[in-house]
Amino acid sequence: MIVLKTSRELAAMRNAGRIAATARKLAGEAVEVGVSTWEIDRIVRQYIEKMGATPSFLGYDGFPASACISLNNEVIHGIPSKSRKLKEGDIVSIDIGAFYEGFHGDCAWTFPCGKISEDAQRLLDATKESMFKGIEAAKVGNRVGDIGSAVQTYVEARNYSVVREFVGHGVGAKLHEEPSVPNYGTPSRGVRLLPGMTIAIEPMVNIGKCGVKVLPDGWTTVTTDGSLSAHFENSIAITADGPVILTVPE
């Protein structure tokens, strides 16, 4: 069931989104050579809890951390570790959720560690822009397929591939709500977008082929061909005046 939010609920979601997005910003500022992914996770958890919120991911289906931190060919759901230290040239995808006043904010960004390759930078730029193309398509009267098509068209025009096993989603009182929001699709197909819908648009884009696999830890998802992958995400509200990004940092 798709839950349409009231203006009061959207205001609460904006607060949750602000906390998640500010934690994301702080995490990005911590991305430096020699820093462990555990330390970045600690910064995320400390800030979210300081704000009176709860990390959405901590304990979710047994996930052991507050942030998913995925490096290079890891697509999503990387588990932070004290022994995992960042190196020059890494690309670092950080996915964060915050639960506050009954609602979740969910967002992700891929950050460069030091100087990265031109190929990696182009991937980051294209993935980020594809997210904004998807957001632009999230208008009242359009359909979920219009969002996916906008992302897919932009990505594939640059000879990258869109991950298909994992998709965006509704977000609200639950971290994952209806509808599913794939990063591929056919225009004018799928669920119609209505005012009050809140969704997370999150392209996961590979330099190589679209195939992914989950490692034995049950969480970390990597590209099957070992190619680099990037991930960007914002939670948004569908409104009569156009899409509104809810995950905006302080």
C-alpha positions as CSV (number, residue, x, y, z in Angstrom):
1,M,0.0,0.0,0.0
2,I,1.3,3.5,-0.9
3,V,1.0,5.9,2.0
4,L,0.4,9.6,1.0
5,K,1.8,12.0,3.6
6,T,0.1,15.1,5.0
7,S,1.8,18.4,5.2
8,R,2.6,17.8,8.8
9,E,4.1,14.4,8.0
10,L,6.2,15.9,5.2
11,A,7.6,18.5,7.6
12,A,8.6,15.7,10.0
13,M,10.2,13.8,7.1
14,R,12.1,16.9,6.2
15,N,13.6,16.9,9.7
16,A,14.6,13.3,9.5
17,G,16.0,13.9,6.1
18,R,18.1,16.8,7.3
19,I,19.6,14.7,10.0
20,A,20.5,11.9,7.6
21,A,21.9,14.3,5.0
22,T,24.0,16.2,7.6
23,A,25.4,12.9,8.8
24,R,26.2,12.1,5.1
25,K,28.0,15.4,4.8
26,L,30.0,14.7,7.9
27,A,30.9,11.3,6.7
28,G,32.1,12.7,3.4
29,E,34.3,15.2,5.2
30,A,35.9,12.3,7.1
31,V,36.9,10.5,3.8
32,E,40.7,10.7,3.9
33,V,43.6,8.3,3.3
34,G,44.2,6.1,6.3
35,V,40.7,6.6,7.9
36,S,38.9,3.3,8.7
37,T,35.3,2.7,7.5
38,W,34.6,2.0,11.2
39,E,35.6,5.5,12.2
40,I,33.3,7.0,9.5
41,D,30.5,4.8,10.8
42,R,31.2,6.0,14.4
43,I,30.9,9.7,13.2
44,V,27.6,8.9,11.6
45,R,26.1,7.2,14.6
46,Q,27.4,9.8,17.0
47,Y,25.8,12.6,15.1
48,I,22.5,10.9,14.5
49,E,22.1,10.0,18.2
50,K,23.3,13.5,19.2
51,M,20.3,14.9,17.3
52,G,17.9,12.7,19.2
53,A,17.4,10.3,16.2
54,T,18.1,6.6,15.7
55,P,20.3,5.2,12.9
56,S,17.8,3.5,10.6
57,F,20.2,0.8,9.4
58,L,21.6,-0.3,12.8
59,G,20.1,-3.7,13.5
60,Y,17.9,-3.6,10.3
61,D,17.5,-7.2,9.3
62,G,20.6,-7.8,11.5
63,F,22.8,-5.2,9.8
64,P,25.6,-4.4,12.3
65,A,26.3,-0.8,11.7
66,S,24.8,2.7,11.3
67,A,26.1,3.3,7.7
68,C,26.7,1.1,4.7
69,I,30.2,2.0,3.4
70,S,31.1,0.4,0.1
71,L,34.4,0.8,-1.7
72,N,35.3,0.7,-5.4
73,N,33.7,-2.4,-6.9
74,E,31.3,-2.7,-3.9
75,V,27.9,-1.5,-5.0
76,I,26.0,-1.3,-1.7
77,H,25.7,-2.7,1.9
78,G,29.4,-2.7,2.7
79,I,30.0,-3.4,6.4
80,P,32.3,-0.9,8.2
81,S,35.4,-2.3,9.8
82,K,38.3,-1.1,11.9
83,S,40.7,-3.0,9.6
84,R,39.3,-1.4,6.4
85,K,41.3,1.8,5.9
86,L,40.8,4.1,2.9
87,K,43.5,4.4,0.2
88,E,44.3,7.1,-2.3
89,G,42.1,6.7,-5.3
90,D,39.3,4.8,-3.6
91,I,35.7,5.8,-4.3
92,V,33.6,5.5,-1.1
93,S,29.8,5.1,-1.2
94,I,28.2,6.0,2.1
95,D,24.5,5.2,2.6
96,I,22.8,6.5,5.7
97,G,19.3,6.5,7.3
98,A,18.0,8.4,10.3
99,F,14.7,7.7,12.1
100,Y,13.3,10.8,13.8
101,E,9.8,11.7,15.1
102,G,8.3,8.6,13.5
103,F,9.8,9.0,10.0
104,H,13.0,7.9,8.1
105,G,15.3,10.0,6.0
106,D,17.4,7.9,3.6
107,C,20.3,9.1,1.4
108,A,23.6,8.1,-0.1
109,W,26.6,9.7,-1.8
110,T,29.9,8.4,-3.4
111,F,32.9,10.4,-2.3
112,P,36.5,10.4,-3.8
113,C,39.4,9.6,-1.5
114,G,42.2,11.9,-2.5
115,K,42.9,12.0,-6.2
116,I,40.9,9.5,-8.2
117,S,41.2,8.3,-11.8
118,E,39.4,10.2,-14.6
119,D,37.3,7.1,-15.2
120,A,36.2,7.0,-11.6
121,Q,35.4,10.8,-11.6
122,R,33.3,10.4,-14.8
123,L,31.4,7.6,-13.2
124,L,30.7,9.7,-10.1
125,D,29.6,12.7,-12.1
126,A,27.3,10.6,-14.3
127,T,25.7,8.7,-11.4
128,K,25.0,11.9,-9.5
129,E,23.5,13.6,-12.5
130,S,21.4,10.5,-13.3
131,M,19.9,10.8,-9.8
132,F,18.9,14.4,-10.5
133,K,17.4,13.4,-13.9
134,G,15.3,10.9,-12.1
135,I,14.2,13.5,-9.6
136,E,13.3,15.9,-12.4
137,A,11.0,13.2,-13.8
138,A,9.2,12.7,-10.4
139,K,6.3,15.0,-11.2
140,V,2.6,14.6,-10.4
141,G,0.9,12.7,-13.2
142,N,4.1,11.0,-14.4
143,R,4.7,7.3,-13.5
144,V,7.4,5.4,-11.8
145,G,8.6,4.2,-15.3
146,D,9.4,7.9,-16.2
147,I,11.8,8.1,-13.3
148,G,13.5,4.8,-14.2
149,S,13.7,5.7,-17.9
150,A,15.3,9.1,-17.2
151,V,18.0,7.4,-15.1
152,Q,18.6,4.6,-17.5
153,T,18.7,6.8,-20.6
154,Y,21.3,9.1,-19.1
155,V,23.4,6.3,-17.8
156,E,23.4,4.1,-20.9
157,A,24.1,7.0,-23.2
158,R,27.5,7.2,-21.4
159,N,28.1,3.4,-21.8
160,Y,27.6,2.6,-18.2
161,S,25.1,0.1,-16.8
162,V,22.3,0.3,-14.2
163,V,22.1,-2.3,-11.5
164,R,18.7,-4.1,-11.7
165,E,18.7,-6.3,-8.6
166,F,18.4,-3.4,-6.2
167,V,16.0,-0.4,-6.7
168,G,14.7,2.7,-5.1
169,H,11.6,2.6,-2.9
170,G,9.0,4.5,-1.0
171,V,10.1,5.8,2.4
172,G,8.2,7.2,5.4
173,A,7.2,5.6,8.7
174,K,8.9,2.5,7.3
175,L,12.4,2.6,5.8
176,H,11.1,0.7,2.8
177,E,7.6,1.3,1.6
178,E,5.7,0.9,-1.7
179,P,6.3,1.6,-4.5
180,S,9.5,0.1,-5.8
181,V,11.4,2.7,-7.9
182,P,13.7,0.9,-10.4
183,N,16.5,2.8,-12.1
184,Y,15.3,1.5,-15.4
185,G,11.9,1.4,-17.1
186,T,9.5,2.5,-19.8
187,P,8.0,6.0,-19.9
188,S,4.3,6.2,-18.9
189,R,4.4,2.8,-17.3
190,G,4.1,1.8,-13.6
191,V,2.5,3.5,-10.6
192,R,1.2,7.0,-11.1
193,L,2.9,9.7,-9.0
194,L,0.6,11.6,-6.7
195,P,1.0,14.5,-4.3
196,G,2.1,13.3,-0.9
197,M,4.1,10.3,-2.1
198,T,7.6,10.1,-0.7
199,I,10.2,8.0,-2.4
200,A,14.0,7.4,-2.4
201,I,15.6,7.7,-5.8
202,E,19.0,5.9,-5.8
203,P,20.8,5.0,-9.0
204,M,23.5,2.3,-8.6
205,V,25.7,2.5,-11.7
206,N,28.6,0.3,-12.9
207,I,31.4,1.1,-15.3
208,G,31.2,-2.4,-16.6
209,K,28.3,-4.8,-16.9
210,C,25.2,-4.6,-14.7
211,G,25.7,-8.0,-12.9
212,V,26.2,-8.0,-9.1
213,K,26.6,-10.7,-6.4
214,V,26.3,-10.8,-2.6
215,L,29.4,-11.8,-0.7
216,P,29.4,-14.6,2.0
217,D,28.9,-12.0,4.7
218,G,25.3,-11.8,3.4
219,W,25.4,-8.0,2.9
220,T,28.3,-6.7,0.8
221,T,27.2,-6.5,-2.8
222,V,29.9,-6.3,-5.5
223,T,30.0,-6.1,-9.3
224,T,30.5,-9.5,-10.9
225,D,33.1,-8.2,-13.3
226,G,35.1,-6.3,-10.7
227,S,34.3,-2.9,-12.2
228,L,33.8,0.3,-10.3
229,S,30.3,1.2,-9.0
230,A,28.8,4.4,-7.7
231,H,25.6,5.1,-5.7
232,F,23.8,8.3,-5.1
233,E,20.4,8.7,-3.3
234,N,18.0,11.4,-2.1
235,S,14.6,11.0,-0.5
236,I,12.0,13.3,-2.1
237,A,8.4,14.3,-1.8
238,I,6.1,14.5,-4.8
239,T,4.2,17.8,-4.6
240,A,1.9,19.8,-6.9
241,D,4.8,22.3,-7.3
242,G,7.2,19.6,-8.3
243,P,9.6,17.2,-6.6
244,V,11.1,18.4,-3.2
245,I,14.3,16.9,-1.9
246,L,13.9,16.0,1.7
247,T,17.5,15.0,2.4
248,V,19.1,18.4,2.5
249,P,22.0,18.9,5.0
250,E,22.3,21.7,7.5
